[in-house]
Amino acid sequence: MIIDFHTHTFPENLAGRAISKLAASSRAKNYLNGTEKELQHSMREADVDYSVLLPVVTKPEQQKDINQIALKINRHSKETGLLSFGGIHPENRDYREILRTLAANGVKGIKIHPVFQRVPIDHIENLRIIECACENDMIVITHAGYDIGFPGEDFSSVRRIERMLDTVRPQKFVLAHMGGWDCWGEVEDRIVGRDVYLDTAFSLLPIEPAPGTARDLKENPPLSGEQFLRMVRGHGAERILFGTDSPWSSQQKMVAAIRDSGLDAREQEAVLGGNARGLLGI
Ligand SMILES: [Zn+2]
């Protein structure tokens, strides 16, 4: 089974605008148009059985609508292969109630994005959400490292992540982008081996520029194949989750990259789906 633990979709009426805005700020190419339909098509082509959707709540008042959509998507997961996490904003004062309700409705986890949400991961607003999600036995996944659209901003830097981990000690915690996008060396030194899962999203393949934009390959180099292997094995392949960040990379290319990475068959099976299956309980 292949599970893509890191994908994004938008409601049909918003997808076009959301994707072009993000493509412009990141200068990264979108492979799909951001709709559930195109993601499902991509999943069939790449042999992906499930995609985990990670909605990002950028304003506190959005959480209600976003979580309603998540619940609606999850009613059809078995047929569609789409499984949505919930979203929450650090400034949602009623975070306890929100998390309890999501958990009671079978939502397996939440996504936080300190850079987009403008609250550092080691600040109290995020710490208490992470703690409360753990109390509800939920998975928490966070954006980790720099963000391509906000150069140099350290809301989820390796140092801050370490501080959060030392304070909350969360169970079922996932750091996206192999623990810290564009901080590969620091992650290898400081995060590898800690009790967290790492997803592979946007780490292993070079970033393709959005049409009409330019990107120097040296700007944000991907993880080298050699460092990727060293990090997976140093951390333990049983705590690495396949993720693509679709529509920002191609599921098909990313599956191929894992197959060609030098991991053995058992490690590949674990990374591509076995670990996620266990974590999600599916
Ligand atoms: Zn993402």
Boltz pocket constraint, residues with backbone or C-beta under 6 A from the ligand:
constraints:
  - pocket:
      binder: B
      contacts: [[A, 6], [A, 7], [A, 8], [A, 201], [A, 245]]
      max_distance: 6.0
